[in-house]
Amino acid sequence: MKVFVAGASGRVGAQLVKDLVAQGHEVVAASRHPEALAADHVQPLVFDFHKEASQMEADIAGCDVVYFVAGSRGKDLLQTDAFGAVKLMQACEAVGIKRYIMLSSLFTLEPERWAQEPGLAEITDYNIAKMFADEWLIHNTTLDYTIVQASLLTEEAPTGKISISPQHEAHNPIPDVAQVLADVLPLKNTYGKVIMMTSGDTPIEEALATV
């Protein structure tokens, strides 16, 4: 497939691009500074979430699937993490792209839990932005979406194993999160689903089969 990755230069995005290429896809790697992403089967593209949705349409035209894995690290929560994601959804619907896969944060749709989990209590504004984007994708689009809600990201080596629907926050090695994002692409059982994940004991392929 031809895959558009918004936020391709981020920690998760850069690994996701590598995983998608390894799976045989052609990738449009979109970022404010995508130059370092140039590689075989990767087309770097300068992309700004402050653009109007109508201006994003030309960037994604011809792609089969769109990923939103961007994050402003708290510097631009409204324009990037929240409304930027929504405008990209709107652009997808305008050009007829149905598959939309988005990285989110654990328990985003359960705000009553944020204060109960120490790591989440520290990123409340981010969770609010992600809740807005998640809710919009679920309730205001007809896209074939998958939302991957990861827990606290770490630079640890991949384990290849996760836990689905955890009861509490934990950690996720970034390569495992990227693999989950890449692996859900063709899985129709993940359409219209929110996948909450932490590190665990179940191989990723086996865990995703149960969604």
BELCORDA-V606549 format. One record per pair of residues at least 12 apart in sequence whose ideal C-beta (glycine too) atoms are under 10 Angstrom apart, sorted by the first residue. I is the first residue (numbers start at 1). J is the second residue. Records with the same first field share a line. If there is no record, write none. Layout:
I=J ; J
//
This chain:
1=20 ; 23 ; 24 ; 25 ; 26 ; 27 ; 63 ; 64 ; 65 ; 99 ; 185 ; 186
2=25 ; 26 ; 27 ; 28 ; 43 ; 60 ; 62 ; 63 ; 64 ; 65
3=16 ; 17 ; 20 ; 21 ; 23 ; 25 ; 26 ; 27 ; 28 ; 29 ; 63 ; 64 ; 65 ; 66 ; 67 ; 99 ; 101 ; 182 ; 185
4=27 ; 28 ; 29 ; 30 ; 43 ; 45 ; 47 ; 56 ; 59 ; 60 ; 61 ; 62 ; 63 ; 64 ; 65 ; 66 ; 67 ; 68 ; 88 ; 91 ; 92 ; 97 ; 100
5=17 ; 20 ; 25 ; 27 ; 28 ; 29 ; 30 ; 31 ; 34 ; 37 ; 42 ; 45 ; 47 ; 63 ; 65 ; 66 ; 67 ; 68 ; 69 ; 70 ; 101 ; 181
6=28 ; 29 ; 30 ; 31 ; 45 ; 47 ; 49 ; 56 ; 59 ; 60 ; 66 ; 67 ; 68 ; 69 ; 70 ; 80 ; 84 ; 85 ; 88 ; 102
7=29 ; 30 ; 31 ; 32 ; 47 ; 49 ; 67 ; 68 ; 69 ; 70 ; 71 ; 72 ; 80 ; 81 ; 84 ; 85 ; 103
8=20 ; 27 ; 28 ; 29 ; 30 ; 31 ; 33 ; 34 ; 36 ; 37 ; 42 ; 44 ; 45 ; 47 ; 67 ; 69 ; 70
9=29 ; 30 ; 31 ; 32 ; 33 ; 34 ; 35 ; 36 ; 37 ; 44 ; 47 ; 70
10=31 ; 69 ; 70 ; 71 ; 72 ; 73 ; 103 ; 174
11=69 ; 71 ; 73 ; 153 ; 155 ; 174 ; 175 ; 177 ; 178
12=67 ; 69 ; 70 ; 71 ; 103 ; 148 ; 150 ; 153 ; 172 ; 174 ; 175 ; 177 ; 178 ; 181
13=29 ; 30 ; 31 ; 34 ; 37 ; 67 ; 68 ; 69 ; 70 ; 71 ; 103 ; 174 ; 178 ; 181
14=29 ; 31 ; 36 ; 37 ; 69 ; 174 ; 178
15=69 ; 158 ; 173 ; 174 ; 175 ; 176 ; 177 ; 178 ; 179 ; 181 ; 182
16=29 ; 67 ; 69 ; 101 ; 103 ; 174 ; 175 ; 177 ; 178 ; 179 ; 180 ; 181 ; 182
17=29 ; 31 ; 34 ; 37 ; 39 ; 41 ; 42 ; 44 ; 67 ; 69 ; 178 ; 182
18=37 ; 39 ; 42 ; 175 ; 178 ; 182
19=175 ; 178 ; 179 ; 180 ; 181 ; 182 ; 183 ; 185
20=41 ; 42 ; 65 ; 67 ; 178 ; 181 ; 182 ; 185
21=39 ; 40 ; 41 ; 42 ; 182
22=41 ; 182
23=182 ; 183 ; 185 ; 186
24=41
25=41 ; 42 ; 64 ; 65 ; 182 ; 185
26=40 ; 41 ; 42 ; 43 ; 63 ; 64
27=39 ; 41 ; 42 ; 43 ; 44 ; 45 ; 63 ; 67
28=42 ; 43 ; 44 ; 45 ; 47 ; 59 ; 60 ; 62 ; 63 ; 66 ; 67
29=42 ; 43 ; 44 ; 45 ; 47
30=43 ; 44 ; 45 ; 46 ; 47 ; 48 ; 49 ; 56 ; 59 ; 60 ; 66 ; 67 ; 68 ; 70 ; 88
31=44 ; 45 ; 46 ; 47 ; 48 ; 70
32=46 ; 47 ; 48 ; 49 ; 50 ; 70 ; 80
33=46
34=46 ; 47
45=59 ; 60
46=59
47=59 ; 60 ; 70 ; 84 ; 88
48=79 ; 80 ; 84
49=68 ; 70 ; 72 ; 76 ; 79 ; 80 ; 81 ; 82 ; 83 ; 84 ; 85 ; 86 ; 87 ; 88
50=76 ; 79 ; 80 ; 83 ; 84 ; 87
51=84 ; 87 ; 88 ; 91
52=87 ; 90 ; 91
53=83 ; 84 ; 86 ; 87 ; 88 ; 89 ; 90 ; 91 ; 92 ; 93 ; 94
54=87 ; 90 ; 91 ; 94
55=87 ; 91
56=84 ; 87 ; 88 ; 89 ; 90 ; 91 ; 92 ; 94 ; 95
57=90 ; 91 ; 92 ; 93 ; 94 ; 95 ; 97
58=91 ; 95
59=88 ; 91 ; 95
60=88 ; 91 ; 92 ; 94 ; 95 ; 97
61=91 ; 94 ; 95 ; 96 ; 97
62=95 ; 97
63=92 ; 95 ; 97 ; 99
64=97 ; 98 ; 99 ; 185
65=92 ; 97 ; 98 ; 99 ; 100 ; 101 ; 144 ; 185 ; 186
66=88 ; 89 ; 91 ; 92 ; 95 ; 97 ; 98 ; 99 ; 100 ; 101 ; 102 ; 143
67=88 ; 99 ; 100 ; 101 ; 102 ; 103 ; 146 ; 148 ; 181 ; 182 ; 185
68=80 ; 81 ; 84 ; 85 ; 86 ; 88 ; 89 ; 92 ; 100 ; 101 ; 102 ; 103 ; 104 ; 133 ; 137 ; 145 ; 147
69=101 ; 102 ; 103 ; 104 ; 148 ; 177 ; 178 ; 181
70=84 ; 85 ; 88 ; 102 ; 103
71=103 ; 105 ; 126 ; 129 ; 130 ; 153
72=84 ; 126 ; 129
73=126
74=123 ; 125 ; 126 ; 129
76=129
77=123 ; 125 ; 126 ; 127 ; 128 ; 129 ; 130 ; 132
78=125 ; 128 ; 129 ; 132
79=129
80=129 ; 133
81=104 ; 105 ; 125 ; 126 ; 127 ; 128 ; 129 ; 130 ; 132 ; 133
82=126 ; 128 ; 129 ; 130 ; 131 ; 132 ; 133 ; 134 ; 136
83=129 ; 132 ; 133 ; 136
84=129 ; 133
85=100 ; 102 ; 103 ; 104 ; 129 ; 130 ; 132 ; 133 ; 134 ; 136 ; 137
86=132 ; 133 ; 135 ; 136 ; 137 ; 140 ; 141
88=100 ; 102 ; 133 ; 137
89=102 ; 133 ; 136 ; 137 ; 140 ; 141 ; 143 ; 145
90=136 ; 140 ; 141
92=141 ; 143 ; 145
93=140 ; 141 ; 142 ; 143
97=143 ; 144
98=141 ; 142 ; 143 ; 144 ; 145 ; 191
99=143 ; 144 ; 145 ; 146 ; 184 ; 185 ; 186 ; 191
100=137 ; 141 ; 143 ; 144 ; 145 ; 146 ; 147
101=143 ; 144 ; 145 ; 146 ; 147 ; 148 ; 180 ; 181 ; 182 ; 184 ; 185 ; 190
102=130 ; 133 ; 134 ; 137 ; 143 ; 145 ; 146 ; 147 ; 148 ; 149 ; 181 ; 194
103=130 ; 147 ; 148 ; 149 ; 150 ; 153 ; 177 ; 178 ; 180 ; 181
104=127 ; 129 ; 130 ; 131 ; 133 ; 134 ; 137 ; 147 ; 148 ; 149 ; 150 ; 194 ; 195 ; 196
105=119 ; 120 ; 123 ; 126 ; 127 ; 129 ; 130 ; 131 ; 134 ; 148 ; 149 ; 150 ; 151 ; 152 ; 153 ; 169 ; 196
106=119 ; 120 ; 127 ; 130 ; 148 ; 149 ; 150 ; 151 ; 152 ; 166 ; 168 ; 169 ; 170 ; 172 ; 196 ; 197 ; 198
107=120 ; 127 ; 130 ; 131 ; 149 ; 151 ; 166 ; 168 ; 169 ; 196
108=120 ; 126 ; 127 ; 128 ; 129 ; 130 ; 131 ; 132 ; 133 ; 134 ; 135 ; 147 ; 149 ; 194 ; 196
109=127 ; 130 ; 131 ; 134 ; 135 ; 138 ; 147 ; 149 ; 194 ; 196
110=127 ; 131 ; 149 ; 196
111=124 ; 127 ; 128 ; 131
113=127 ; 168 ; 169
114=127 ; 128 ; 131 ; 169
116=168 ; 169
117=151 ; 152 ; 168 ; 169 ; 170
118=152 ; 168 ; 169
119=151 ; 152 ; 168 ; 169 ; 170 ; 171
120=151 ; 152 ; 169
121=169
122=152
123=152
130=147 ; 149
133=147
134=147 ; 149 ; 194
137=194
138=192 ; 194
143=191 ; 192
144=188 ; 190 ; 191 ; 192
145=190 ; 191 ; 192 ; 193 ; 194
146=180 ; 181 ; 184 ; 185 ; 187 ; 189 ; 190 ; 191 ; 192 ; 193 ; 194 ; 195 ; 208 ; 211
147=184 ; 190 ; 192 ; 193 ; 194 ; 195 ; 196
148=172 ; 177 ; 178 ; 180 ; 181 ; 184 ; 190 ; 193 ; 194 ; 195 ; 196 ; 197
149=165 ; 166 ; 194 ; 195 ; 196 ; 197 ; 198
150=162 ; 171 ; 172 ; 174 ; 176 ; 177 ; 178 ; 180 ; 181 ; 195 ; 196 ; 197 ; 198
151=163 ; 166 ; 168 ; 169 ; 170 ; 171 ; 172 ; 177 ; 196 ; 197 ; 198 ; 199
152=169 ; 170 ; 171 ; 172 ; 198 ; 199
153=171 ; 172 ; 173 ; 174 ; 176 ; 177
154=170 ; 171 ; 172 ; 173 ; 174 ; 176 ; 177 ; 199
155=173 ; 174 ; 175
156=171 ; 172 ; 173 ; 174 ; 175 ; 176 ; 199
157=173 ; 174 ; 175 ; 176
158=172 ; 173 ; 174 ; 175 ; 176 ; 177 ; 178 ; 179 ; 199 ; 204
159=172 ; 173 ; 175 ; 176 ; 199 ; 200 ; 201 ; 203 ; 204
160=173 ; 175 ; 176 ; 179 ; 202 ; 203 ; 204 ; 205
161=173 ; 176 ; 199 ; 200 ; 201 ; 202 ; 203 ; 204 ; 206 ; 207
162=176 ; 177 ; 179 ; 180 ; 195 ; 196 ; 197 ; 198 ; 199 ; 200 ; 201 ; 202 ; 203 ; 204 ; 206 ; 207 ; 208
163=196 ; 197 ; 198 ; 199 ; 200 ; 201 ; 202 ; 207
164=180 ; 195 ; 196 ; 197 ; 198 ; 200 ; 202 ; 204 ; 206 ; 207 ; 208 ; 210 ; 211
165=194 ; 195 ; 196 ; 197 ; 198 ; 207 ; 210 ; 211
166=196 ; 197 ; 198 ; 199 ; 200
167=196 ; 198
168=198
169=198
170=197 ; 198 ; 199 ; 200
171=198 ; 199
172=197 ; 198 ; 199 ; 200
173=199
176=197 ; 198 ; 199 ; 200 ; 204
177=197 ; 199
179=204 ; 205 ; 208
180=195 ; 197 ; 204 ; 207 ; 208
181=195
182=204
183=204 ; 205 ; 207 ; 208
184=204 ; 208 ; 211
187=205 ; 208 ; 209 ; 211
189=208 ; 209 ; 210 ; 211
190=208 ; 209 ; 211
191=211
193=208 ; 211
194=211
195=207 ; 208 ; 211
//
